Amino acid sequence: MTTARLTAHRMALKVFGALPRRVRRALVRLGSPKFTVGAICIVQREDDSVLLVRHSYYRSWGTPGGLAKRHERPELAAVRETLEEVGLRVELVGEPVVVVEPVPHRVDIVFLARPADGENPDRARPTSPEIEAVQWFPLEEFPKLQPETVTALRALERSGVVDLSRTGLTP
């Protein structure tokens, strides 16, 4: 960078720093890429089987989840989406992992969950028009999975939350 450009850059930063915080934040948002935020729920039973769903718009299997509503906390979105899609109340386990997909401009918050106390996991069923089928799969018998589901599972494994060695999904 030339000296003149460096000086102009410093001056612009000083002007930016003098602006009210509200204005600075608005300017940053105008120039930043926009991302959607999704909440994915990997629901696991006591026997380690994972709840998978087949969406009406995909041939392969995925997980309950979807986009968070405006101002909705991701953990609430994960619980809500699971209940809406498969009729199952869940409890989140541990801390979530985050997957950033720059090309579709999507951030997925991935949660490990288990059926809530008193909930019968075998009652999981499609309760949304977007879900065609619901099934529990043992780790060693996973069907063909949606790419987002594979990415979510691998992220959970990297964080030490799940062990996928029996699935064939580990790189």
N, C-alpha and C positions, 0 to 999 in steps of 0.2 A: 504494500500500500504506500502511495506517495505521502509525503509530509502534509500536503494540502488536504488530501482525502482523510488522513488520520486526524487532522485538526477539525475538519468538518464533522467527522463521526463523533469525536469527543463533544463538540458543541451540541450536536443533535441529542446526545445522551444527557447532557446537562439540562437542556430544554425539556426533554421527556421526564427527567427526574423532578423537575419543578412543577409539572402538571399535577392536578389533584389525582389521588389514587383511583377514583372512579373513572376518570378520563383515561388514565394509563391502562387500566384493565380493559376498557372498551376498545382501545386501539390495539392491544395485544390480541383480543378475541377476533377483531376484524381481519387481522393478518395471519391468524393461526388456522391450520386445517381443522375441520369439524369431524368428530368421531361419534358413532353411536355406541351405546354401552349395553352390552348383553349380560345376562346372568344365566350361567349354566349350572345345573345340578346333577352331580354324579351320585345317584342314590344307590347305596350298598346295603344289602341285608346282612344278618348275622353270619350266614354261610358264605359271605364274600361275593355272592352273585350281584350283578349290577342291573339296574332297571334301564332298559333301552326302549325307545319308541321309534316307530316308523311314521314319519311325516307324510302327509298326502302329496307333498311336492318334492320328495326325495325317494329314490329307490333303496338307498342304504339306510342303516339304523343310526339313530342319534340319541340324544339325551333330552330330558325335559329342560325347558328354558326358553328365554326370549329376551326381547328388549325391555329395558327398564323404562318406566314411564318418567316423564319430566319430574325432577326433584324426588324421585323414589330411590330409596337406599337399595343398593344391589342385593343385599341379603334378603330384604323383603321381596324384591322382584323374583329371586330364585325360589323362595317358598311359595309365593303367589302363583308363579308360572307352573310349578310342579302340581299344585292343587288344581289349577285350571285345566291342565292338560291330561292328568292321569287320575285325578280324584284322590290323591294321597297326601296326607299331612306329613311333613318331614321336619326333622331337627338338623340343623347344620352342625358339622363336626369340624373343629379346628379353624384355622385361618384359611381364607381363600387364596388362590393364586390368580395372577393377572396374565392374560395373553393379549398382546397387541398385534393386530393384523393391519399393517399400514396400507396395503393396496385397497381393501374394501373400506378402509377408514372405520375399523371396528375394534373396540376394546371389550374383551370378554372377561368377566369375573367368574372364576370357576370355584364352585363350592362342593365339598364332599358332604353328603347327607346320609341320614338313615331314617327309616320310618319312625314317626313320632311314637312315644309311649302310648300303648293301647291301640295303635293302628295296626290293622291286619295287612301286611304287605301284599298278600295274594288278592286283595280287593282292587289293586291298581288296574285301571281300565281306561280306554280312550274316553275322555269327557270333553273333548274339543273337536270341532270339525277338521282341524289341521292334523289330528293324530288318527292314523288308521289302525295301528296295532301297538300293544304294550306287552313286553315280555321280560322276565328275569333271565339273565344269561350267566352261567358260571364263567369265571375268567378265562378258562381254557377253551371255551366254546363260543367266543364272540363271533357274530356274523360280520359281513362287510359293513364297516362303519363310515359315517360321514367324516370328511377331513377335519372339520371343526371338533368333532368328538375325539378323534385320535390326538389332535393337538392338545385338547383339554386334559385328556388322560395322561399324556406324556408330561405336561406341566405339573400335574399333581404328583406324578412319580418323581420328577426332579426335585420337588420340594420335600420328598420323603413321606408323603401322606399315604400313598398307595404303592403296592408292589405289583408291577405288571409282568413280571418274569414268566408267568404262566400263560400270558395272552399272545405272545409273539409280536407285540407292538413295540417292544424296546428296540431302539436302533442298534 
